[in-house]
Amino acid sequence: MQLELIRPRSERSNIYKKYGKRLADILIVLLSFIPIGIALSILYILVRIKLGAPVFFTQPRTGHNGEEFNILKFRSMTDDCDEFGVPLPDTERITPFGHFLRSASLDELPELLLILKGEMSFVGPRPLPAIYKDRYSPEQMHRHSVVPGLTGWAQINGRNAVTWEEKFALDLWYIENQSFWLDLRILFTTVKCVFLRDGISQEGHISACEFMGTLETNYHHSSDLPEPL
């Protein structure tokens, strides 16, 4: 599906989106290379000991302009299957250590490598499984008009505790209001959310339920939405 890109509100935001955001992503990763490298090494060893190989979880995700890439995370679940070889439900395969990784968002750290490659940014709509690609409405497809992020406006306004429709509305609001100061606000608020463990999962799920598509959307243009709290 061809994306009709949303025009930023000002020339300044356009310059930030086109040049400044990518530069900021690279600088942050490079300046924190040593502590990030140490953390990744320690977590790699711990995951290998506690969960075995493979250490990383990969999955096709939809990125900028609808192009696919492979997400990279530390695995948090075992490969346990039932007597017929079918994987057990996520709630039975996740370990206490894996739950800690997810609740502290430490499983996301390998995505910093994807930020360095340019497939992701620090801030943007979260990249979702590629199997969802044909389930979006034309309006929801606009979330792919920007580079996906490690965190985003939806993550600090409910994360997995809100509905899919609310997430997409928040993503579209972010795209139209993207700026340096908004990204900075999102990054600082994300740190707070991680410490408070806010919105880690939907009720009855490890993270969020599968997105099956939207029959109707309750919004037509994200600029009609009030600014979320």
Sequence and secondary structure as in RCSB ss.txt:
>XXXX:A:sequence
MQLELIRPRSERSNIYKKYGKRLADILIVLLSFIPIGIALSILYILVRIKLGAPVFFTQPRTGHNGEEFNILKFR
SMTDDCDEFGVPLPDTERITPFGHFLRSASLDELPELLLILKGEMSFVGPRPLPAIYKDRYSPEQMHRHSVVPGL
TGWAQINGRNAVTWEEKFALDLWYIENQSFWLDLRILFTTVKCVFLRDGISQEGHISACEFMGTLETNYHHSSDL
PEPL
>XXXX:A:secstr
        SSHHHHHIIIIIHHHHHHHHHHHTHHHHHHHHHHHHHHHHHHH S  EEEEEEE GGG EEEEEEE 
 B   B TTS B  HHHHB HHHHHHHHTTGGGTTHHHHHHHTS EEESS   BGGGGGGS TTGGGGGGS  EE
E TTTTTTGGGS HHHHHHHHHHHHHH  HHHHHHHHHHHHHHHHHTTT   TTSSS       S  S S GGGS
    
